[in-house]
Amino acid sequence: MEYPVWWLPSISGGLIIACMAVFHVFIAHFAVGGGFFLVLTERKGYAENNPEIVKYVKRHTKFFLLLTMVAGGMTGVGIWFTIGLLSPAATSILVHDFAFGWATEWVFFLGEIVALLIYHYRFGKMSRRDHQIIGWFYALFAFLSLFVVNGIITMMLTPGEWLETRSFWDGFWNPTFWPSLGLRFAICLMLAGLFALVTAYRIQDSKTREQMIRYAVRFVALPFVLLVVTAVWYIVALPEAQYSMVLVKSAQTPQLVKIFLPLSAILLLGVLAFAYVTPQAVRPALLGLLLVIGIGQIGTFEWIREAGRRPYLIYGYMWSSSVPVTQTEAVREKGMLVFAKWINAKEVTAENELEVGEALYRAQCSPCHGLTGPMYPITKTAAGLTRYGLATQLNGQGKLRQFMPPFLGNEAERNAVSAYLATIMNKPLEKAAATIPTEKEVKLPAYSSEDAEYILLAWATEGMHTISDNYDKFTMQLPGSTIRAQLFLRGDVPEIITEDVTLTYRIENSFSTPSRHVSFWNYAKQLTGKDLPPDTGLCETNLIGTFTVDEENRAFEACSLPVFPYSNNGNVNPYPLLTVEARTPDGKLLATTRVAVPISTEWGCRNCHDGEWRVDNTAGISNKTADNILATHDKINRTKLQERVQKGMPPKCQSCHESPRTGDAGKPELLGFSAAIHGWHANYLTDNTDATCNSCHPASAETNTQGMRGLHVDRDISCINCHGTMEEHALSLLKAEEKKGKPRAAFLMANLTPRSSTDEIMPRQAWVNEPDCSGCHDFEESPDFDASAVNSWAEESQGLFKNRKDELDAVMCQACHGATHALYPAENDYGEVLNNIAPMQYQKFAAPLGSEGGCVCHTEEMSVYDSAHHPIIEK
């Protein structure tokens, strides 16, 4: 925020620093170990009175001087140049807080230069003793230079008490100082031996060449023991947070940790093979390979150290976006534009949104991401997200995937960055809305209150059953609707009939061409066990079946009906009709009714995960959306779902994540399906309104399904009145999972903020402990419009509205009131009749049965306030 940003769109700042740093560190570590190699090898030559070894040391000294002083010095300056441009804020802290340390290191470095120049240019021109003393001075200065630099750079990963005291010595003597010093010194000696092979191989005398090659091997083999011990010590010395980042949370470092020691072992084995078994003709190629492995070894260690700092430049003090941690809340509240001195705009407007988005991207994202290029290109890492998905990603950034810093800015700034990224990735800024339906004409079954002997009521137990339909990719929600019905013999005292009568159903026009949805059909048949119409082009036949008697509820039930939201002409139809008939054993028709079976595939996954609708530009999860979801799951959870799909084994979510709805036990260590999916997304979707719910569920009036309809909608009661905000909804599910001992629940809960205290949220199990009607209704007076059923969960599934009966324990509540989320009068753009067939058929107006004139099952006139089913509330 204090400095301008040097930005190369195709190359991230981190890549530039890494390219410069790895080569410098590679040479610098050789410079330290090489000093010991020079003086010890010179001493060996004199001790053995072998002039060939002394000549070799002299030649090696020239190579050493050119590589370390010239290449090492230039890349050292290059590091300061690049970090000063790309991370100026952190560089400023290192310079100002550790000025004494750098000054000391520069004195030691000057001592290195002077000692090495004297050692090289006075070789053979001064006494052996004095020359070796100069060599030891060089080795000492080089080691002390490493000693000082090690203290400063390890502070960036493990600052320890420096965070509180800002004391030089507290930062210098940090928790990983000693193990890092030991590990680096081991690498220094190993690289000295590796480079010694380069010069030893060029010795003309074969006897001396082989002798020095084997001597160089010792500098690789013996320090390897120190390397193993200090590498383990280094990992163990990491504080818990950094240890977790290195070994668990980061996307790369756990794999790098696993290959660091094996890579070092391969280097050792390669050096041994070079010395003892490799033919002369193969040695140059192997030597080149060993140098690459050496770069890989030091590069791997540096990558682990750098990645272990994520999401910070200086751990716990400064985010990788160069914003001090202490300013986090202020920047979130006021917006980054207020603090960013080098961005001219100070607020986001419609005119400057893309310009501001680019500037904020440069400031916060470019340190790690290029737009394109080889290192974390944003056009690749964010390719599966829409503009809305990008905004939600920025909203939740850093909460769960903690190797990324939080986006520091307000909502308008998040939207600006997401708009900019969507533009450069050629994504539309707004997704095309679903088709809004028009009123449907519905023919009501004939009924005469004067002649009819029976009342037949049928209803879907769910106000909307939303299923997935791309079974070639994965199964998220299963097909299979449940319809219940009750048959009443009318009279002064009506009677519920369940014996000597058969109820049949016929689903009308609820299928599309089977060839368009082969996997859909086959999967539905497998799940429901129902025979489906033959593949004869368009499905001319209706699906017919028989209800079973539900003795406990004195009702009839038809379960797992494969009802789909696709009509014969291929259009999307979320409300296919089902005709129910009651007949005597000899076939006499007693009563007929119809009911809409709400079914939808209009999931909002595409709103974030990109892709178009799968069917009729209105519904269904497209292949692109499904692939993006699977890729995200694999990346975050390190699964191989995409691989399974390619092998023809598409996953079913509930096979891993338990669900009371489907009866799947899942894997005991994993969160239940509802808790997992809501718990994860609640960290990204934090708008405390029903807009968050509608981003996934097809409930709003802007969808084709319009699944949320009825009495509650008329009273301006939304999802959050009963289920709570997204975060509260997720917390209630996660708390139940936490009680089962699943540690992942606490992780997902850590950053969720309910409207009240987290402690007040009561745990519940999905599909079992749903909101209880009594949370708002006492059936004595109307509840307040702002009443809430949150935390008033039904104790068991029998207490759910769909399973409850009246005070006589006779009539099921839904028989008269309609389904959950579709209470009579349940109107939407499909018209008054479609969702209110029963009340329109029997009492000619849309309202709960028995309204304004008594129960239709009674033949005697009854007062509207005279009810044995439950108290009637006066208006």
N, C-alpha and C positions, 0 to 999 in steps of 0.2 A: 504493500500500500504506500510505502514511503518512497519507492523507487520505480523508475520506468521498467518495462518488460522487454527484453530482447527476444524476439519471436521469429522462429523459422517454421512456417506452417507445417512442413512435412517431417520435421525432426523435433522431437521433444527435447526439452532442456536436459532431462535425465540421461538421454542417450548421448548427447554431446559430452557431458561430464564423464559418463562411464567410459566412452572411447578414449578420452584423454587420460582419465585416472588409472585405468587398468594397465596401460602401457607404462605410465610413470611409476606406478607401484611395483610393477614387474621389474623394471630396471632398478628402482630404488632399493628393493629388497636384495637384488643381486649385489648392489653396491655395498650393502652392509655385510652380507655373507662373504662377498668376494674379498673384502679387506682381510678377513681372517684366513681365507684360502691363500692369498698372496704371501703373507708373512710366514705362515706355517709351511707352505711349500718351499719358499726360499730357504727356510731353516732346514728343511729336509734335504735340499740339494747340497747345502754346505756340510751338514752332518754326515751325509753319505759320500761326500767328496765327489759329487757327480755333476760335472759342468753342464751336461745336457739338460738336467733338470733346472739349473740356474738360468740357462739360455731360454728354456721354455717359460719360466716365470717372467723374464724380461719381455718376451714377445706378448705374453698374456697381459702384462701391465699396460702395454700400448693399447691393446684391444679394450681393456678395462677402462682406461682413461677416456677413450673416445666414446664408449657406450654410456658410461655413467655420468661423466662431466658434460658432454655435449648433448646427447639424446636425453639423458636424465634431467639435466639443467633446463633444457628447452621445454620438456613436458611438464616440469615442475612449475615453471613460469606460466605455462599453458593452463594448468589447473587453476592457479589464482586468477588468471584472466577469465576463464569460463565460469567459475563459481561467482566471481564478482559481477558478471553480466547476468547470469541465470538465477543465482540465489543471493542477491546483494544483501538482503536483510539478515540472513543467517551468517553470511560472511562478515558482516559488520559486528555481530555479536562475538564471533570467534576472534576477530582482530582486537576489539576493545576489551573484552573480558580476559583475554589470554595474551595480551601484548607482551608481558614479561616472558611467557613461555616461548612465543615466536622469536623474540629477541635472542633468547638463550639458544634456541635451535639454529638461528642464523649464525651465531658465533661458532657453534659446533660445525655447521656446514662450511663456514669459512676455513675452520681448522681442517676439515676434510680436503678442501681444494688445495690448500697450501701443502699439506702433508702428501697428498697424492702427486702433485706436481714435482715436489722434491724427490719423492720415491721413484717416479718415472725418469726424470731427467738426470738424476744423480746416481742412477743404477750403475754399479761398477766403478763409480768415480769417488766413492767415499768408503770408509771402513765398513766391513760387513756388519759389525756390531751397531754402528750408528745408523746404517741403512735399515736394519731390522727394527731399531727403535722408532725410526720414522714410520715404518710400516705398522708397528703397533699403535702409534699415535693415530694413524689414519683409521685403523680398525676401531679404536676407542671412540674417536670423534663420530664415526659413522653410527656406531651403536648408540651413543648418547643422543644423536640426532633422532634415531628411531625411538629412543626412550621418551623424548619430549613430545614428539609428534603423536606417539601412541597414546599418551595421556590425554591429549586434546581431542583426538578423533574418537576415542572410546567414550569420552564424555558425551558426545552427541547421541550415542545409543543408550548409555546408562549414566545419566547425569548425577544420580544419587542425591546427596544433600545440597548440591549446587542450585537446584531448583528453588530452595528456600533461602540459601545464604548468598548465592552468587559469588562465593569465595573461589578464588583461583585454585587453592589447594583442595577444596572439597570437590571441584570438578576434575582436577588432575588425578587425585587418588580415588578414582571411581570404582565401582564394584567389578568391572571387567579389566582393569588396568593390567594386573599381573598375568592372568591367563592369556590375555591378548598379546602381551609382550613376549611371553614364552612361545606362543603359537607362531607369531610373526618371525621370531628369531630362528625357529626351526625351519620355516619356509625360506628365510634368508640363506641359511647354510645349504639347503637342498638346491636352491637356484644357483648358488655358487658352484656346486658340484655339477649341475646341469650345463652351465656355461663353460666350465672347465673342460667338459667333453668336446665342446666346439673347437677350442684351441688345441686340446691334446690330440684330436684326430688329425690335425694338420702337421704334427711332428713327422719329419721325414724318417728318422731312425726308428725302425719298427720296434726294437726292444724298448726304447724309451717311451715310444707312443703307447705301447700296451701297458707299460708300468704306470704311466700317468693316467691312462684311462681307468685302470683299476684303482688308482689312488683317488681319482675324482669320484668314483662310485661311493667311497666311504662318506663323502660329504652329503650324499643323498641317503644312504642307508642308515647311518648312525642317528642323524637328527629325526628320522622317521619315528623313532620311539618317543622322542620329546613331542613331536607333532601330535601323535595319537593321544598322549596323556593330557596335553594342554588343550586340545580340541574338545575333549570331554569336559575338562575343567571349565572351559569357556562357556559351554552350553549350560552347565550346572550353575555357573555364577550369574547367569542372566536373571534379573528380577522376574517375577511371575508374569507381568504384562508382556515384557519383551520375549520371554521364553515362549509364551503362548503364540505371539505373533510369528516367531521364527519357525516353530514346529507345528502350528495348527492353523492359524487364521490366514496367513498369507497364501496367495495362490501359487507362489513359486518356491519359497524358501524351504518348505518341508522336503521337496524333491531335491533341492540343492544340498541340503544337509545330508541327505542319504547318499549323494554321490561324491561329496568332498573327500572323505577318507578313502573310499574305493579309488577315486581318481588319483589320490596321492600314492596309494598302493600300486596302481598301474604305472605311475611314473617310476617308482622304485623298481618294479619288475622289468620295465622297459630299459632302464639304465643297466640293470644286471644282464639282461639279454644282449644289450649293445656291447657290453664289456666281455662277455664270456662265450656267447654262442652265435652272434650275428656275423655272417660273412662280410668281407670288406666291401663287396659290391652293393650290399644292402644297407650298409651303415649310414650313408648320407641321407637316405630316405627316412630311416628310423630316427636319426638325429633330428631331422626337421619335424617329425611327428612328436618327438619328446618335447621340443620347444613349444609346440602348440599345446601339448598337455600341460606344460608348466604355466603357460598363460591361462589355461583353463583352471588350473588349481588356484592360482592367486585371484583370478577373476571370480571364481565361485565363492571364495571366502569374502571378497569385497562385496559381492552381490548380496550374500547372506547378511553382512553387517549393515549395508545400506537398506535392504528391504526390511530388516528387523526394526528400523526406526519408524517405519510407516505407522501411522499417517503423519509423521512429524519430520521436520528437518533437524530439529533438536528435540529429543524425546521429551514430551510433556511440557515443552516451552513454546515451540513455534510449529505451526502446521506446515505441511509441505507446500501449501499455497502462500507461505511467507507471512501469514497473519499470526501475531502472538496469541497464545491460548487465552490470555487474560482479556483479550478484546472480543472474544467469541460472541458473547451475548449482546454486546453493544452493536456489533456489526449485523447480527441477525435482526435486531430490533429496528435499527435505523437504516439498514441497507449498506452495502459495501461502497456504493457511489459516494456516500457522504465522507468516507475515509480515504478513498483512492485518489491520491493527489494528481496522478497522471492520467485520469479519465476526465475529460472535460464535462460530460453530461453528469448532472447530479440527481436526476430522476428519470424514470422510464416513461416514455410517451409512445403513442401509436406511431409517430413519425420516426423516432430514433431507436425503436426496439431492437432491430437487427444490428445496428451499429453498436449499441450498448451491449448486446449479447456477445458480439465478437470481442469487445474490450474486456468484458468480465471473463470470457473463456480464456483469453490470453493471461489474465492475472491469476486465475484459480486453477485452470486445467492444463495449460501448456507446460508447466514444470514436469509433468509425467506423460502427457498425451500429445502426440502430433495429430494434425488433422488426417494425414496419411502417413506413410513411412513405415519403418520396421519395428518401432517400439510403441505398443499400446495405441495404435491409430484409432482415433475416436470414431472414424467412419466405419471401422470394423467392430470395435467393442460395443458400440451403441447402435449397430445396424438393425438390430431386432426391435428397436423401440420407436414408437411414434412421438410426436411432439408432446402429447399428454404423458406418455410413458417416460420421456426424458425429464419432464418436470417432476413427476413423482419420484423418479430415481434420484434427482437432486435433493428432493425433500427428505428422503430417507437415507441419503448418502452418509456413510460413516457410522450408522447405528448398528447394523448387523455385519456388514462386510467392513471390518474395522481397519483394514489396511488403507482405506481411503479416508481423507479428512471430510468433515461435514462441509456442505456448500455453505459458504458464509455470505448470506444476503437474504433479502426479503422475498416474498412471493412474486412480486413484479419482476425482480431480477432473475429469479429461477425461470420464469416464463420467457424472459428475454433470451437467456442462454439456450433454452430448449427450442425457441423459435429460430435462432441462428443456426443451431446444429441441424434442425429439421430442414432448413433451407439449403445448406451446403450438401446434405444427403439427398436432396431432391424428393423430400417427403412432403405431402400436402400438409398445410398447417392445420387443417381441420378434417376429420374423418367424415365421409358422407353419412348423413343420418339415415336411420332405417325408414322404410316406407310406413307412413301413417295410414292405418286402415280406414275404411268407410263402413257405414252401418250395414250389418248383414240382415237379410230377411230370414226370419225363422218361423216356421209353421208350428203352432202350438197343437198338441194333441187335444182331441175333443173332450170336453168335460161339462157336465150339467149338474149344478148343486142340487137340483130337484130330483134327478133320476139316478145319479151315480151312487152305487153302494160302497165303493172302495176309493180310498185315496192312496196313491202310490207316489212316494217321495224318493228321489234318488239324488245323490250328490257325489262329487269328487272330494276325497278327503283332504286334498291340498288345493289351495287357491291357485297355485301354479307349480307344476312339476317341470323343472328345467333340467334337461339332459344333454349330454354331449353326443355328437353324431359322427365324429370322424374316427371310427374305430380302427381304421388302418394305422392310426398314430397312437392314440391312447383312449382310455375310458375314464372319464371323470365322474359323471353321474349316470346312473343306469336307467334304461327305459323300464317301464312297468308302472302303470297307474292303478290306483285302487278306487273302486266305486262301491259305495254302500247304498242300501235302500231299505226302507221300511214300508210295509203294507198295512193299512188301517181299514178295518171294517167300520164304516160310519154308524153312528147311533147316538142315543142320549149319553151313553157311556161307551166311547169307541173302544175297539178291541184290536190289539196288534196280532196280525196273522203271520205265522211262520210254518204252519203244518198244512199238508194237503194242498200245497200250492208250489208252483215252479216259476221262478223268475229267470228270464232270458234277456240277453243284451245283444244289440247289433250296432257295431261301430260303423258309422256312415262316412264314406269318402275321406278316410284319414290316411291314405297311402299315396305315395307318388310312384312313378315308374320304378320297379325293383332294380332294373339294370342301372339306374342312376345311383342307387344306394345299396349295392350288393352287400358290402360289409355291415351296413346298418341292419339290413334284414337278417342276415345270418347270425349276427351277434344277438339281436333281439330274440330270435327263436331259441338260441342257446340259453339265454338268461331266463326267459319266461316259460319255456316249454310249450308255447302255443304254436299251433300250426298256422302258417301264414299262407295267404292266397298264392297260387302258382304264378310263376313269372310268365304272364301272358300279355306283356306290354303294359297297358294301363290296367289297374286292378278294378275290374268291374264288380267283383263280389264284395260284400261286406263281411267283416269279421264277426262271427256269431259265437256265443257261448252261454253258459248257464251259471247263475249265482249259486254260491254255497250258503248254507244257513249258519249264521253266527249266533249260537245259542246264548252266549254270555250277554250280548247286546240286544238280543231279540230283534235281529236285523239280518239282512242278506249282504253278502260281500263277494265282489269279483276282484281278485288280486292280479297283479303283474300283467295288466293288459298292455300289449304292445301298441300303444297309441302314439302316432307320430304327427308332427305339425306340418305334414306335407300332403296336400290334396292331390286328387287324381290328375289334375291338369298341371301339376308341378309347382303350383303356388304355395306360399307359406300360409298355413292356417293354424294359429295357436289354439283354436277352440273347436276341434272336431266334435260332432254331435254323436251321442250314444242314445239309442232308443231302448227303453226298458219295458217289458211286458210281463204281467202276472197272469198265469193261467192255472186252471184246475187240472188235475191229472188227466181228465178226458179232453183237454184242449180248449176249454171255454175261456175266453178272454175276460179277465176281471177288471184290469186297469192298465193304462198305458201312460207313460210320461217320457220326457226326454231330458237330457242333461248335457251341458258342455263339459268336455273333459280337457281342462287347461294343460297344455303341453307346449314347451318351447325349447328351441336350441339357440336362442338369441343371447348367448353369453357375451359379456363385454370384454373378453380377453383381448380382442383386436384393438381395443382402445389404447392399450399400452404396448402389446406385443406385436403390433403391426399385422398386416394382411387384410384381405377383404372378407366379406361374408362368403360362406361356402355355397349357399343356396339362394337363388332369386334376389341377390343383393339385399337380403333382409335378415338371414339367420344362418347359423351353423359355424363351426370352427374350421377355417380353411387350412389347407396343407401348410401354407406359409406361417400362419399363426401358430399352428401346432408344432411345427419344426422349431420356431423361435422359443416356445415354451420348453420343449424338450432340451434344447441347447442350453437354455438358462439353468434348468434343473441339473443337467450334467455338470455345468461349470461350477455351480455353487456347491452342490452336494457330492461332486466327484463320482457320479453314477455313470452308467453306460446305456441310458435309455435309447438314444439314437441308434446305437449299435444293435439293440434288441429289435427295434423297428425294422432296420435293414435286413435282419434275419427272419422277418415275418412273425415276430413275437411282440406285438404292441402291448405296453404295460397297462395294467389297471391300477389306478391310484390306490384303491382300498386293499390291494394285495400286500402293500407295505404299511399303509396307514389305516388303522382300524376304523370301523364305522358301524355304529349301531343300526344305521339305516339299512345297510346292505348285509349286515351280519358277518362281515369279514373281520377276523381277529387281527390281521396285519402282523407286523413285527413288534414284539412287546417293547423294544427299546425306543421305537419311533413314536412321534406324536400322532394322535388320531387325525383323520383327514381334515375335519372342520377346524380343529385347533391349529393344525399346521398351516393351512392355506390362509385362514384369517389372521393368525398370529404373525405370519411373515408379512402379509400385505398391509397390516395395520401400522407397520413401521414406515410405510411409504405414503399411505392414504390417511391423512390426519385431519381432514376437514370435518369438523363436528356437525355435519348436516347429513341429510339423506342423499346428497349428491354423491357421497362416497359409496354408499350402498348401490346407487343406480349406475355407477361406473362399471359394475360387474353384473348385477342382476337386472333382468328386463322388467323393471317395475314402473318406470316413469311414463308419463303421457307422451314422451318423445320417442318411445320405442314402438315397434310393431306389435309386440306382445301386450304391453300395458297391463302387466300382471298384478300390480297393486291397484285395487279398485274396491269400491263398496263403501259401507257406512263410515268406516274410520277415515277414509280419504275425504269424504264429505265433511267430516269434523276437523279437517286439517291435522289429523294424527298421522305421523310418518313412522318409518322404520325405527327411528331412535327412541320413540316413546315406549316401545315395547322391548326392543333388543339392546338399546343403548347406542352410543356412538360406535364407530368402527373399533376404536381402541378399547372401549368398555366391553363390547361384544367379544373381542379377542381375549381380553383379560379373564373374562368369566370362563371361557373354554380352557385357557392355558392354566388357570389355577387348578382346575380339576385334573389336568395332566400332571401338574407338579405334585399333587397329592399322591399320584400313582408312582412317583419317584422318577419321573423323566426329566433329566437335567436340561434338555433343550428348551423346556418351557420357561425356565427362569431367564435364559438367554434372550428369548423373544420378548419377554415381559419387561426387560430392564429399561427400555426407552419409551414405554407406552404411558401416556398421560391421560387419565380419565378426567371427567369434569369434577368429580369429587376425589376423595382419597382412594388410593389403590386398595387399601385394607377393607374398604366398604364393599368392594365388588365380591359378590358371592359366587363360588365355583359352580359350574354346571356341566353336564354331559350333553353333547349335541344330540338332538332328536329325541332326547328323553326328558331333560329338565328345561323345557321351553317356557316362555312367559305364561304365567297363570292369569286367567281372566280376573280373578279376585284381586289381583294387584291394583286394578282400577275400579272394578265393579263390585258393589255390595248388594246390588239388586233392590236397594231401598231408595236410592236417589241417583240421578245422573252424575257421572264423574266429571271433574273439571277437565277442560280441554287440554290443560298442560299436565294431566295425570301421567304417571309413568309406571310401567310394570317391570322396569329394570330391577333385578335382584329378587323379584317375586316369581321364582321358578317353580313349576310343577315338580313335586317330589318324585314322580315316576311317570312313565308314559301313559298310564291309565288316567292320569289327571290332566292330560292335554285336551284342549278344546275338541279336537277331532274324535276323542274317545269318551267324552263326557255325556252324561244323560241328565234329564231333568230331575226335579225333586221326587218324582214318583218312581225314579229309576226305570223309566219306560221309554220315553221318546229321546232319541239322540239329539243333542243340541244343534248339530249341523243340519239336521233334517228340516228345521224351521228357520234357522238363521243363515244358512249357507256356509261355505267353506272359509277357513282361515284365509285372510287377505282378500276375501271376496264376499263379505257379509252383505246380505240383502239390505238395501238395494245396491247391487253391484253393477255399476254402469261404467262404460268406457266408450271409445269411438266405434266399437262394434255394435253399439245400440243398447236400448233398454231391455230388449227381450232376451238376447243371447245368454246373458249371465244371470237371468232372473226367471228362467222358464217355469219353475215350480210355483212361485207366487203369482206370476202372470197367468198361468193355466188355471189355478184354483181360486184366486181371489181378484184377478184382473188388474192388479197394480203391484208394483215392485216394492216390497217391504217384507219384513219377517212374517212368516205365516202366523195368522191369528191377530194381526194388527187391525185396528179400526173395525172390529165387528166380530171378534171371537174366533175360535179355532174352526178351521174348515172341516175337521174330522167330526165335529159335533153337529148333530141334526137339530138340536134345540138352540134357540137364540141365546147367546151368552153376552154378558157385559164385558167390555174390553178390559175391565179391571178384575174380572172374576177368572182367575187362572190357578189351576192346581200344579202347573208345570214349574213356575217360578214367580216370585212377586212381580207385579206390573208397576213400573215407575211412572208416576204422574209427570206430565210435561209441565 
